[in-house]
Amino acid sequence: MDDVLERYHHLENVILESHPGADMSRIRAAFDFARKAHGTQMRKDGSEYITHPLASAEIVAEIGLDEDSLCAALLHDCIEDTDVTFDDIKKHFGQDVAQIVDGVTKLTRVQYTSKEEEQMENLRKMLIAMAQDIRVILIKIADRLHNMRTMEYVAREKQREKALETMEMYAPIAHRLGMQKVKWELEDLSIQYLDPIGCKEIIDGLKLRHVEDESFFSRVQTKITERLSAHGIECAVNGRIKHLYSIYRKMYGDNKVLSEVLDLYAFRVIVNDIADCYNVLGYIHEMYRPIPGAFKDYIGTPKPNMYQSLHTTVIGNEGLPFEVQIRTWEMHQTAEYGIAAHWKYKEGKGGKVADEEKFAWVRRLLESQQDSDAQDFLHALKVDMFADEVFVFTPSGDVVNLPAGSTPIDFAYSIHSEVGNRMTGAIVNGRLVPYTHILHNGDIVKIHTSNAAKGPSRDWLDIIRSAEARNKIRQWFKKEKREENVIHGKMAFETEMRHENIQMSELSSEDLMSRVLTRTSFNSIEDLYAAIGYGGISAQKVVHKIRDYLRTAEKNKKKESSLLTKLEKREEPKLKPVLGVTVEGLDNCLVKFAKCCSPVPGDPVVGFITRGFGVSVHRQDCVNYIHFEKGSEDAGRWVRVGWAETDGHVYMTSVQVEIRDRTGIVVDIASVLNALNVKISSFNAKATGGGNVIVSIDIGVKNRDELVSAMAKIMSVPGVTDVRRMDG
Ligand code: MN
């Protein structure tokens, strides 16, 4: 049997699983017809062309579509790519199949464009096709999904173009049709072509934590399953990492690194009936602490795309938050396949149309938009498709686009900053509403203004959602309310100072404030307070700067007061070095290097005359030197030491390397050191939790330069997050 036939038989098995009564002779006929028509055509990867319609049909079968759809999927490229005509298909497979293939062909001819005007026209064409026969768009989505899965051999430019089109058109449509599983796969495939570097970072990061994650999943899974079966609830529990694109959006949208994306994990509990869903929710909240406000009841209020589930986010015993989705098996089907899950398959003959009601929205959209231009059409479409935005209208009918959750204040500032600043009230759909009112799609919003208005209030900053309103309100405070800002800023500053345990009096000594002002580019302390007051700079940031200055100053003071300064003024006698070190005033004495900071030539050093063991050499930044007690009798034991020519002697020192645990990393570090000819005497690893490990490495180097380049090399090993010397 040839490879293609084998694939065909696999398709038959998939079909028989969902439709045991399907007429296989008809599907076989469609396969034979299409294979003959495509003849010797090849795909870019070198396989026979028919493998593509076959794979598309398999996706269509998994979605659960009917016999006509399966035939149409097998034939979908015949009109476009071969001599076969509409009438040929009609003659062999009937009017319905021919019309679906014709519909798919028309969509295939819709060329992607980045021009918004044309893009909207394309979307309109898609929706018209959908409204005529939803199966057309479902097959088109299956076709696109297979093409996206097999884009490897396509030219780069084409890859990007297809990925962009998929992201902007097919994924939102799949979402709107409730096909969550397909939507995720389309998004994950597209983003890997649109930003391969960003995705690689995520994929590599996830690989590193794979083992840890798997054990987390199985622990939580077992715990939930055990608790639920103890209460007699039959359930299936599984855990997963959220899909690539949703992690991608969180990382690059909110500017986070992978370890900062907290809700990476999602668990799904599937049960037999709705009553159990709510029972399970109760048990989960008993087991784990729920995050307030994160619970959503999509069973009571299904999403527009028919999606139903209970969502809650809880904190696990290990402090990791995770989402739990609770649903019935039927809801699960709908969540995975959306509109197609409701397909009414008629035994033997293909059912004509799915539940009309399920895509009535497409019709309504088209009806209401018949006479408007493309611009309005896209806005209307977006209203429906993009859940994180809200579209409202001005009284004159202009559309205003705001982030979801926006209030009349956001609306007012989006019109003009003066409208926001002079706002005295808001009317939504003819009704007076409070400023905290959340706007909904299609609301008509009117803002009352007055020249006597007091201007924005600081509380508004907590209510608004849009960056535009935030910036404009801050601008206003900056300009209009200087005195108030100074007071607010000063209060915030003083609170932060108390928090850090720094006295206000410390600012006047050391001339500290003027240094901070120079660093932050403010002319006066009032300007600084004002900036804190309107939110231009955070009090915390300023106080941290001050704290750091104070710490450095303290260090310096200690050094100055030490013997070192006095010793430096003296003449340096010629002394014989021991182990490359000369000790002031002592010739040929016993020298050893302090274990706490292990200095190497090039480090500024200082010596300590021990009782009976000669001179111990410390780095000047060693804590044991910085913190020695000035008044104590030992203070006089610190002596000046220096480096002499060291003629190739190797000095042992220790570096601390922080790594994300992964196999082979220690070997990688060892091999970069080896390449530098740096001697390693010991490796000592210690897990610090969260997949982090600190490795102490004892190495031998000739001097500080060699040490620095070794540290730089270690830092370049993937998985290494920090390299530092021990600090005594
Ligand atoms: Mn195709």
Residues whose N, C-alpha, C, O or C-beta is under 5 A from the ligand:
A	BS01	MN	D77 D143
